[in-house]
Structure formats: C-alpha cells, structure tokens
Amino acid sequence: MTTICGINEAKFRVFLVVLDHPHCSIAEIDDVLDRDHSTIGKQLKPLHEQKLVTRYPRNISDGGVRYRYVAQPLAEAMEWVQQELSAWTDKVLNQFT
C-alpha cells in the first residue's frame, strides 16, 4: 500500500479507527491508538487529501475549531485502492514498453 497508494501501515490503522468510530476527534483516535496528537494529525492529512477521510469543523466554546473525522465507506475505499493499483500497474508496464 505504501508503494502504490502512499498509505503506510500507521496511516492505515488511523483510517481503520476512523472507520470504526465515525465523527471521532484526534483525541479519540489518540485514545484508541495511544499515539501523540501531532502524529495522528500528520497521519490524517494524507488520508484527507486522498479523500479517504473527511473532516468536519466543530466550533468549541472558547471560539476555536476542532475537527471530527469520518472515513469513506470500506467498499469505496477498496474501489479507490483498486484504481490506484490499476494506475500504478499501467505506469510500470509502460516503462517496459
């Protein structure tokens, strides 16, 4: 997955936690995985950029914003992986021709 999709095992674990805990916060993901908040944030960024995870802002009482995260349904994520694999395979095969 790292070579083809840019998603390493740690990021994939974050995806699975978000999938199992819709509308979770970074703190809630941290509780499950026992990782630092900044690490979770760094691992969520590429998942968000690749649209595997959607984030929703929530206003908090002190005027700040916290985000909640929702994972793309597993079937759609698997379809995305299949598309990435096909694109990668095409690139590799084109290099041989």
HUPE-V655022 format. One record per residue. N is the residue number from 1. RES is the residue in three letters. PHI is phi in radians with two decimals (999 if undefined). PSI is psi in radians with two decimals (999 if undefined). OMEGA is omega in radians with two decimals (999 if undefined). Layout:
n: [N/N]
res: [RES/RES]
phi: [PHI/PHI]
psi: [PSI/PSI]
omega: [OMEGA/OMEGA]
This chain:
n: [1/2/3/4/5/6/7/8/9/10/11/12/13/14/15/16/17/18/19/20/21/22/23/24/25/26/27/28/29/30/31/32/33/34/35/36/37/38/39/40/41/42/43/44/45/46/47/48/49/50/51/52/53/54/55/56/57/58/59/60/61/62/63/64/65/66/67/68/69/70/71/72/73/74/75/76/77/78/79/80/81/82/83/84/85/86/87/88/89/90/91/92/93/94/95/96/97]
res: [MET/THR/THR/ILE/CYS/GLY/ILE/ASN/GLU/ALA/LYS/PHE/ARG/VAL/PHE/LEU/VAL/VAL/LEU/ASP/HIS/PRO/HIS/CYS/SER/ILE/ALA/GLU/ILE/ASP/ASP/VAL/LEU/ASP/ARG/ASP/HIS/SER/THR/ILE/GLY/LYS/GLN/LEU/LYS/PRO/LEU/HIS/GLU/GLN/LYS/LEU/VAL/THR/ARG/TYR/PRO/ARG/ASN/ILE/SER/ASP/GLY/GLY/VAL/ARG/TYR/ARG/TYR/VAL/ALA/GLN/PRO/LEU/ALA/GLU/ALA/MET/GLU/TRP/VAL/GLN/GLN/GLU/LEU/SER/ALA/TRP/THR/ASP/LYS/VAL/LEU/ASN/GLN/PHE/THR]
phi: [999/-1.13/-1.15/-1.49/-1.94/1.32/-1.99/-1.49/-1.06/-1.11/-1.15/-1.13/-1.10/-1.07/-0.99/-1.11/-1.12/-1.12/-1.08/-1.38/-2.27/-1.00/1.14/-1.48/-1.78/-1.05/-1.08/-1.21/-1.14/-1.03/-1.07/-1.29/-1.64/0.97/-2.16/-1.19/-0.97/-1.16/-1.15/-1.05/-1.04/-1.15/-1.37/-1.31/-0.96/-1.17/-1.12/-1.20/-1.09/-1.58/1.08/-1.49/-2.35/-1.88/-2.03/-2.16/-1.31/-2.26/-1.27/-1.95/-1.05/-1.46/1.68/-1.50/-2.22/-2.12/-1.79/-1.98/-2.13/-2.31/-1.48/-1.09/-0.95/-0.98/-1.06/-1.22/-1.13/-1.14/-1.10/-1.06/-1.07/-1.07/-1.14/-1.10/-1.12/-1.10/-1.11/-1.13/-1.06/-1.05/-1.06/-1.12/-1.13/-1.13/-1.20/-1.51/-1.73]
psi: [-0.58/-0.80/-0.76/-0.76/-0.20/0.33/1.93/3.11/-0.70/-0.76/-0.66/-0.65/-0.72/-0.78/-0.80/-0.67/-0.77/-0.65/-0.73/-0.33/1.28/2.53/0.55/2.80/2.98/-0.68/-0.69/-0.66/-0.73/-0.72/-0.68/-0.78/-0.22/0.94/2.85/2.56/-0.75/-0.60/-0.78/-0.78/-0.74/-0.59/-0.47/-0.55/-0.93/-0.53/-0.68/-0.76/-0.59/0.14/0.47/-0.38/2.37/2.46/2.49/2.24/2.51/2.18/2.45/2.85/-0.50/0.12/-0.07/-3.09/2.37/2.59/2.56/2.57/2.48/2.30/2.62/2.50/2.57/-0.71/-0.72/-0.65/-0.71/-0.66/-0.74/-0.78/-0.72/-0.73/-0.74/-0.71/-0.75/-0.77/-0.74/-0.76/-0.76/-0.75/-0.80/-0.80/-0.62/-0.52/-0.42/-0.26/999]
omega: [-3.13/-3.11/-3.02/-3.01/-3.09/-3.12/3.12/-3.07/-3.13/3.11/3.13/3.08/3.09/3.11/-3.12/3.09/3.13/3.10/-3.13/-3.09/-3.13/3.13/3.13/3.09/3.07/3.13/3.13/3.07/3.11/3.13/-3.12/-3.03/-3.11/3.08/3.11/3.13/-3.10/3.10/3.11/3.12/3.12/-3.14/3.10/-3.05/3.13/3.08/3.09/-3.14/-3.14/3.08/3.02/3.12/3.07/3.10/-3.12/3.13/3.03/3.09/3.09/-2.97/-3.13/3.09/3.13/3.12/2.99/-3.12/2.99/-3.03/3.08/3.13/3.00/3.11/-3.06/3.14/3.12/3.10/3.11/3.08/3.11/3.12/3.11/3.12/3.11/3.12/3.11/3.12/3.13/3.12/3.11/3.12/-3.11/-3.13/3.09/3.12/3.13/-3.11/999]
